[in-house]
Amino acid sequence: MQKKQSKKQGERLTALLPYLIALASGILMGLTVAPVGAWLLAWIAIVPLWVLVVTSAKGKNKFPPAFLWGIGYHGVALSWITGIHPMTWLGVPWLPSLAITLFCWGFISVLGGVFLAIWAAVMVRLAGQKPWLRLLIGTAVWCGLESLWSAGPLWWSSLAYTQSPHNLVIVHLGQLSGPNTVTAAIVAVNGLIAEAYINRQDTKMSFAPLRFVNKYLASATGLLITLHLIGFILYSRPIAQPPEAALKVGIVQGNIPNRLLRSSEGFRRAQENYTNGYLTLADQGVDAVLTPEGALPIFQRNLLETALVAAVKEKGVVAWIGAFGERGDSYTISLFTFNSKGEIVSRYDKSKLVPLGEYIPFEGILGGLIQRLSPLEAHQVPGSANQLFDTPFGRAIASICYESAFPEQFRRQAAAGGQFIVSSSNDAHYTASMPFQHHAQDIMRAIESDRWSARATNTGYSAFIDPHGRTLWMSGYNTYETHAETIYRRQTKTLYVRWGDWLTPLLLISSGGAWLGIRGIKKFSNVGNP
């Protein structure tokens, strides 16, 4: 009797083991980003998943546990979402606040699991195919699914950002075809290592097959080295810094906690901190001053009455001020350019709104429990997707907060003549790992577009980044700071800026063609050999 029970327990453990392995390897991938930053794990963390998916088709498990891998990766990588709790300062009771936060965290994690399950469903169908075809289709489908997901509003955790800011060499592949170039590299290397293991299992380590396994491992090593060499060549190119293209930009990090946004004390502190910071930087001889998203939480019509705009008129130094624009009965989160006379000469409206933070997903369910994270009661709307941001120094690439996760926003503006990046954000309601991940996203955008970047945040991390993704300066966290740095206007156009993400369609077309070609050959062979 005890033997039967032990046998059943062993069978249950054996059945459960693939799911535990998938979840654990997904968690390992999640550790590649802040706060842990173990970026090297990205080059092996997909291997267990790949092996499980391909071998599951040969056994009894017809439903590989890729879903849990997706939950493990995205759940850990996006765990900073929980930092929004408690929302008591918004009038949300503690328990509903916890429920809303867990729901949103769980929803995005499950969505990641669904995309991985789709990938796995394709790979299971390829179990009997040649390894090279699995590699091609597996890489193409993964990139295609990331492209599909990034076209929607809930995007952040691309495989590519696991390498930023630590492995800038490989991130430079983004200059070729955007972040999916880095994603493809990671998936392909993992796939080659996994195929080496799969073939080793099939051949039971006899001498001749061992050479076959070595070929896969050698290919993985060769691909990894080759890709890094290409990235190093791009990384090593000198950056032209002509004096006439120089632009000295100052950043003010106001450090106003979001819980004060609704109060008169919060607005008083914002006026004081940003005005004093502007005056300090103007005295240092900067050409322009950049402030964070929502630095002055008031409507455009009230900006001209503020002490900050009065200081702009006095000092004559251009300022980019974060405030709220108006559009009929609605409002936008906007960045305004004030010229040396204190006049508004351009405006950029945030087009990618933060789910939960700036609009309410499933508003019919959650709308009665939570308000927007804004001091205003009006309805917030997104800006146009095709905006341009002209300044007294030429056209700029503008980004407000969440938009840093969407490379197409930057690529389009760079292709339209944007010469430098101004990024304005407020991450004050999240944990410290979120703004560091945000900084990593901005690094990728600077590299892909080959542009200098100035990033101003409310509570950190503000930074200056060069076109190779090197951080010239980064602020502290939850600190009031001002800093000035010289950046340079550029008009270069990378392959990605010119052509967009051409690699993903190429991979999908090639893999589809290869699949159809092999099927055609098999049918022809069957006809010829009845």
N, C-alpha and C positions, 0 to 999 in steps of 0.2 A: 504493500500500500504506500509506504513512504517512498519507494523507488518510483512509483507512478506519479506521485505528487511532485517529486524532485524533477522527474522528466518533463511534466507539464510546465513547471516553473522555468525549466531550462528552455523549453520551446517558446514560452512567452517572452523570456529575455532575448532569445534569438530573434523573434519577430519584432521586438521593440528596438533592438540595437541599431538598425539602419536609420530610424527616426532620430534617435539620440545623436548619432554621428552627424546626420544632416544638420540638426539644430546646433550642435557644437561647432561645426565648421562655419555655419552662418554667423554665429557669435564671434568667431575668430576674425571673420571679415569685418564685422562691426567694430572690432578693436583697432582697425587700421587708421581711424580718424580720431579727432580730438574727443575726449581728453587723453586717450592712451597714445594714439599716433604710431601704432606698430605697423607701419606701411609695408614692410617686407612680407607680412602674412598674406597680403593680397595675391602674391605670386604662387601660393600653394593652397589657399583656403577653398578654392572651387574644386580641387582635385577629388576630395571625398565625394562631393555631390556628383561629379561627372561619372565616377566609377559606380556609384549606387544607381544612377539613372540608367546607364548602359547595361549593367549586369542584371538589373531588375527584370528586364524583358526576357532574360534567359531562365529565370526562376519563377517562383510562385507569386512574388510580389509584383503585381502588374501596376501598382500605383506608387511610384517612387516618392520619397518624402521631400521633394524639392520645396514644397509649400513651407515646411518648417525652416528650411535654409533661408528662404526669403524673409520670414518673420524674424529669424535670428539676426540677420544682417541689418535690415532696415529698423528693426526694433531697437537694437543697441545703438546704431549710428544716429538715430533720431530721438534718443532718450531725453535729450535736452528739452523736448516739448513739455515734459512734466514740470519744468521750471516755471511754467505759467501759473501753476497752483501754489498757494490759494489765491483766488480772485475776489477775496472779501473786500478789497479796496474798490471793486467795481460794483459792490452791492450784491454779489453772488454769495450765498451761504457756503460754509466750508464743505459740507458733504456734496451738494450739487456741483461745486467747483471741482472736487476730486473726480466725480463721476464723468463730467464733461471732459476733463483732461485725459482720463484713462480711455474714454471712448475715442477721442481724436488720435491718441497715440496708437491704440489698438487698430483703428481703421486704416491708418497709413501703413502699419506693419503688415496687416492682412492683405492690403492691396499689393505690397511687395511680394507676398507669398503667392498671390494669384498669378502675377507675371512670371514668377519662377516655375509655377506649375505648368503654365503654357509652354515655356521653354522645354521643360522635362517631357511633356507630352510629345513634342516634336522629336526629341532625342531618343525616346523609347522606340519610335518607329524606325530609327536608324541603327538599331542594335546589330542587325545582321549585315550592315553595309561596311564598306572599306573605311578604315580609320581616318584617312585623309578627307573623306566625304563628311564624316561626323565632325571633324575639326572645322571644315569650311562652313557647313550649315549651322553647327552649334554657335560659332562666332557670329555669323550673319544674323541669326535669329535673336541672339542676345542684344546685339547692337540695334536691331530693328525694334525690339520691345522697349529699349531705353528711349529711342527716338519717339515712339508712340506715347510713352508715359510723359516725357518732357514736353509734349505738345499740349498737355492738360495743365490744370492749376496746382496739382499736388506733386511737385517735383523738387527733389533736393539731392538724393543720395546716389548719384551715378558712381559706377565703379571707378571712373577716372579720378574722382576727387579723393580717393584713398591714397593717392600719391602726392597730393599737395598738402602742405608746402615743403615736404621733406625731400622728395625726389624730383627736383626741378628739371633734371635732364630728360626724364621720360615724359614729363608734362609738356615739354616742347614739341612732342609729336602732335599736340593740339593745333600747332600752326599749319599742319598739313590738311587736316580734315575735321578739326574740332575735337571735343572730348571723346567722341566715339572712337577715335584713333587709339587713344590710351586704353579705353575699354576693350577694344578688339585685341590689343597686345596682351592684356591681362588674361582674357579668356583663352586666347590661343596658346599661351605658355602653359596655363593650367591644363588645358586639354591635351597637350603633348605629354605632359608628365602622367596624366591619368591614363592615356592610351598605352604608355609604357607599362604601367602596372596591370592594366587589363590584359594585354598580350602576354605578360609574364604569367599571369594566372592560367591563361588558356594553354600555355606551352609547357608548364610545369618545369621550367628552368633547365631544359635540355640545352646542349651547347649551341646549336644553330639558332634556335629561337632567341637565345640570350643575346646574340649579336643583333637580332632584330629589335629587341628591347633597347639595347644600347643606341640603336639608330634613333629611336624616339627621344631618348634622354639627351642624346647629342643634338638633336634638332631643337629641343626645348632650350638647351644651353646656348646653342648658336643663335636662335631667334632672340633670346633675351639680350645677348651681347650685341647683336646687330642693331636691335631697336635702340639700345642705349647709346650706341655709337652714332646713330643718326641724330638722336636727341642731343648728344654732346656737340655735334657739329653745329646744330642750330643754336645751342646754348652758348657756344664759343664765339659767335659772330660779334664783332664790335658794334657798339651802339653809338651812332653819330650824335654829337652834342654841339651843334653850331650855336654860337652866342645869340644869333638873331632869333633862334627858336626857343630860347630859355624863357621860363615863366616861373617866378617865385610865388609859391602858393602857401598860404597859412591855413592851419586847421584849428578850430576851437572845439574842444570836447567839453560840453557844458556840465555833464554829470548831474542831470535833474532826474531823480527817480520818477518812474511813471505814476506812482501812487500820489504824487503831488500835482499831476497834470490838471486836475479839475479845480485846484484851489488857487486863490489869489496869491498865496505865498509861492506856489510853484511858478506862476507867470512872472512874479517879481524877481525870483531868482534867475529865471531864464533870461529876462531882460538884462539883469545886472551881469551875469556871467558872460553872455555872448557880446554885450556891448564892451565890457572891459577887455575881453579877449580880442575883439576886433581892434580896439585902440592900441593894445600892446603889439599886435602884429603889424598894424599900419606904421607904427613907429619903428619897426624893424625893417621897413622898406619893401614889404611884399607887394606883388602886383594884384593879388586877389585873396580873398578870405572865404573859406568854405565852412559851412555849418551843417549840422546833422539834419536828418529827416525830422520835421516837426519841431525844429529848434524853438520857434515862436508859435505856440499852438493857437493861432488866431487866423481869421480870414484875411485874404489879400487886401480888402478895402481898408482894413485897420492897420496894415503894416506901415504905411507912411507916417503914422502918428507915434511910432515907437522910437525909443532912444537909440536903438541900433541903426535905424535908417537915418536918424539925425546925425549919428557919428559918421555914416557913409558920406553924407553931404558935406560934413566938416573936413574929413580927411581926403576924400576924393579917391579912395581905393575901392575897386570893384568888389562886390560881395555876392556870394551865392547863399541865399537864405531859405531854409526849409520852413514852410508854413502851409496853409490850406487855401487852395484855389476854389473858385465858385463856378458852378455850371448849372444855371437855373436854380432849382430848389435843392440841388445836391452839391456835394463838395468833393474835391480831389486832394490827395496828398501831393504837394508840389514843391519844386525847387525853382526859385526866382533869381534871375540875374539883375542886380542893381548896378547901373553904371556909375561913373565917377560923380555924376550929378544927383545920385540918389533916385534915379528913375528906373522903372522896370522895363527892361529891353527884351527879355525872353523868359519863357516859362516851360518847365517840363513836368508833366503829370504822371504819377506812378501808374503803370499799366498792369502790373502783376500784383494783385492784392493777396495778402496773407490769409489763408483759411483760418477761421476762428478769430484771428487778431483783427481783421479789417472787413471781413464779411462772414456770415454765419452759414457754414455748410448745414444742409438739412434744417433750414431756418424754421420750418414748420414744427420741428421737434424741439430744437434748442433755442429758438428765438425768444421764448418767454422766460428763459433762464439766464441769458447772458447778453450783455451789451457789447458794442464794439470797443476796442481798446483805444478810444479816442475821447477827448474832452468835449466833443461836439455831439449834438443829438441828431443832426441832419443825416441824410443817407449818403454813404460814400460810394463813389463810382470810379471805375478805372479810366486811365487816360488812353488816348489813341495808340495803336500798335506801331504807327509809322511816324512818330514825332522826330523832329530834329531840334537840336539845342545850340543855337548860335549865341556866341558871346563876343565881347569886345576884343578877344584874343583869337578869334576864329571859331570854327565849329568844334564842339566838344561831344564826347560820348557820355550821356547822363544815365545814371542808375540810382534807383531809390530802393534800398533795403532788399526785399525778397527777389528782386530782379537779377541779383548777382548769380542766381542759380540757373539762369536761362541764357545760354551763350548766344543764341540767335539775336537777342536784344542788342548785344554789343557788336556782333558781326555786321548787322544791318547798318548800324550807325557809323561804324568804321568804313564800310563800303561807300557810304554817302558823304564821306569827307571828315568824319570825326578825328581830331588830331591828338586828343588826350582824354583821359577818363576822370570824371568827377563822380564819386560814389557817396551817397548820403544815406545814413541808416540810423535806426534806433532799435537796439536789441536788448533794451534794459529789462524787459520782463522775462528773460530766459536765463538759464544757468550759463556759467562762464565758457563751457565747451561750445555753445552755439556761436558766439561772436568769433571764436577762433576758427570754427568751421567756415563761417562767413568770410573771414579773411582768406582762408584757403580757396574759396570760390573766386574771390576777386583776383587772387594771384593767377588762377587759370585764365580768367578773362583778359588780364593784361598780357599774358604770354600769347594767347590765341590771336589777339588783335595787334600785337607788337606795339603796345602803347604804354606810356607812363600813366600811373594812376594815383589819384589823391582820394583817400577814403576818410570821411568824417563820421563819427558815431557819437551818440549821446553819452554812453558810459564806458565805451571800449568795445573792440579794439580799433582805434583810429590808426591809419598807417599811410606811408608812401611806398609805392612799388615801382620798380623799373620794368622795362619791357621783357627782361629775362626772368621776371618773377621774384627778384631779390628784394627783400623788405629793407628799405633804407632806414626806416624808423617806424616803431610801433609803440603806441601809448600803453599806459597801465590800464588796469581794469577798475571801474568804479572810482575814477579819479578825475579831477578837473585839470585840463592841460591845454596848452597852446604850443604849436610847433610850426616852423616854416622850413620848407625844402624847395630846391629848384628842380623842376621837371622840364621836359622838352616836348614841344609839339612835333608830331611826326605824321608823314603822309604815305608811309609804306603800306603795302597790301600783301598779307600772307596768302598762301594758297587757300586757306580756309576763308579768309575775308573775301577773296575773289569768287570762289566756287561753292562755298558752304560745305555741308557734310556730303561730299561726293562718295566717300568710302562705303557708307552703309548701303546705299542703292547698288553700288558695284558688287558688294559681297552678296546681297540678296539675289541679284540677277545672276551672278556667277554660280551661286549654290543651286538656284532653281534650274539653271541650264544644265549643270552637272547631274542633278537628280533626274531630270527628264532624259538626258543623254544615256545614263546608265540603265534606266527603265526601258528605253528604246532598244538598247543593245541586248538586254535580257529577253525581250519579246522576240527580237529577230533570231536570237539563238534558239529559243524554244520552237519557233516556226521551222527552223532549219534542222532541228533534231527532235522529231516527233517521238 
